[in-house]
Amino acid sequence: MPRPDRSQEAPVGAHADRTPPRPAQGHADGANPAWPQPTADRAADGSSASACLTAREAAAFLHLNEKKLYELANSRELPAARVGGKWLFPRALLEEWLLEQAHGGALTDRLLVTGSDDPLLAATTAALAGQLGADGLVAYSPTGTMTGLELLARRRANVCALHWGGVEHSAHQHALLLRRFAASRQWALVRLTLREQGVILRRGLDVDGIETLAAFDYRWAMRQAGAGSRHFLESALASRGFSAADCSVVAEARSEREAAALVAREDADCAPGTRAAAAEFGLGFLSLGWEAFDLALPREILFRRLFQDLLATHGDARSQTLARRLGGYDLSPLGRILGMD
C-alpha cells in the first residue's frame, strides 16, 4: 500500500500559538458551535437583555432597593406593568424615564407636539423653532386626535393636541377620552383655544346645510377614523338623521390642512374642518358650532421651559393677529389647566 504523505502535517501542539481552525461549514457568522459563545440573555450590567426586566433586575439597573422600586411602580411614577401578579419593567421605557428625570437632561431641550392639526398651532411651533435656532427642538406632527393620544401613551411624543365634540361637553368628553389610556393618570390637560368647527367648501359652492351635502352627490374629502373633525361631523349628521355613510367620499385626508388642500385643488367639494383651515386656503365655510382645543401632556412637562414658551408664543401679539385674520378662534382660555375627574 502507498504510504500516506505526512509532509504537510504539523506536530502536536503546533497550532497552539497560531490561528484557530476554520469554523464548521454552514455557520455564516463564523461561529464554531463547539466554542463557548457569549450568552445573549445577559446585558453588560448583569441584568436581563430581554425587553422586560424583573423587579430584582430593574432594582439593580436603577441602583434602587426593591422596596423603593415597588413604591414607584405602585404610584405609577415608574413605567411598569403587573402581569399575573408579577411586576415587569420595560427596559426601553426605564432608560427613557431616567433621561426624563435628569435635571437639564437629554430630553428637556426638545418638544414634540402631535395629535390634531391646527393652522395657528403650526404657526406657533414654527415661530418658536425659529427663536430657538440650534438651542432646542420644537416640532409639530399632526396625526389626528386618537393616534396622537396613542403616541403620547407610548411616550413617542411630549404633547397631544385634541378636540372631541362641542365646547359645551368638552370638559367631560376630553376627560373620558383620556381615561381610555392608563398613562393618563400622569397627564395634565391644558386649554389652548376655542375653535369654530364645520365644513370646508370649495370656492363658489353655496349650500344652506350639511343635509344638502350629505343627501346629494357632493364629493367629500373625509377625515380618517379617530380624527376629532370627523367625530364632530358625525355627531352633527346624526342629529339631523344622517350618517357619514350618506356622504359621497372620494378621498381621505390625514390632517385638517390636507383636507383643505384637497378642496382647494377641487379634488373634492367639501371636507370636515375648521374655519381657520378654510380661511388659510381661501375657501368657503359652513359653520356647525364651536369646540375646545386642548393639549394633553405628562405632568413633568407642564412647567418645562419649552412648553411654557409654547404657550407664551401662542398668546403673543403676532399669534393674536393671525388668529383674527383666520377667524374662528377664541384665545381667552389659553393656558387654563383643566380637571380630569
Secondary structure as GFF3:
##gff-version 3
##sequence-region A 1 341
A	DSSP	beta_strand	52	53	.	.	.	ID=ss1
A	DSSP	alpha_helix	55	62	.	.	.	ID=ss2
A	DSSP	alpha_helix	66	74	.	.	.	ID=ss3
A	DSSP	beta_strand	81	83	.	.	.	ID=ss4
A	DSSP	beta_strand	86	90	.	.	.	ID=ss5
A	DSSP	alpha_helix	91	101	.	.	.	ID=ss6
A	DSSP	beta_strand	110	115	.	.	.	ID=ss7
A	DSSP	alpha_helix	119	132	.	.	.	ID=ss8
A	DSSP	three_ten_helix	133	135	.	.	.	ID=ss9
A	DSSP	beta_strand	137	142	.	.	.	ID=ss10
A	DSSP	alpha_helix	145	153	.	.	.	ID=ss11
A	DSSP	beta_strand	159	162	.	.	.	ID=ss12
A	DSSP	three_ten_helix	167	169	.	.	.	ID=ss13
A	DSSP	alpha_helix	170	178	.	.	.	ID=ss14
A	DSSP	three_ten_helix	182	186	.	.	.	ID=ss15
A	DSSP	beta_strand	187	201	.	.	.	ID=ss16
A	DSSP	alpha_helix	210	215	.	.	.	ID=ss17
A	DSSP	beta_strand	219	223	.	.	.	ID=ss18
A	DSSP	alpha_helix	228	238	.	.	.	ID=ss19
A	DSSP	three_ten_helix	244	246	.	.	.	ID=ss20
A	DSSP	beta_strand	248	253	.	.	.	ID=ss21
A	DSSP	alpha_helix	256	264	.	.	.	ID=ss22
A	DSSP	beta_strand	270	274	.	.	.	ID=ss23
A	DSSP	alpha_helix	275	280	.	.	.	ID=ss24
A	DSSP	beta_strand	284	298	.	.	.	ID=ss25
A	DSSP	alpha_helix	299	302	.	.	.	ID=ss26
A	DSSP	alpha_helix	305	314	.	.	.	ID=ss27
A	DSSP	alpha_helix	317	326	.	.	.	ID=ss28
A	DSSP	beta_strand	329	330	.	.	.	ID=ss29
A	DSSP	beta_strand	336	338	.	.	.	ID=ss30
###
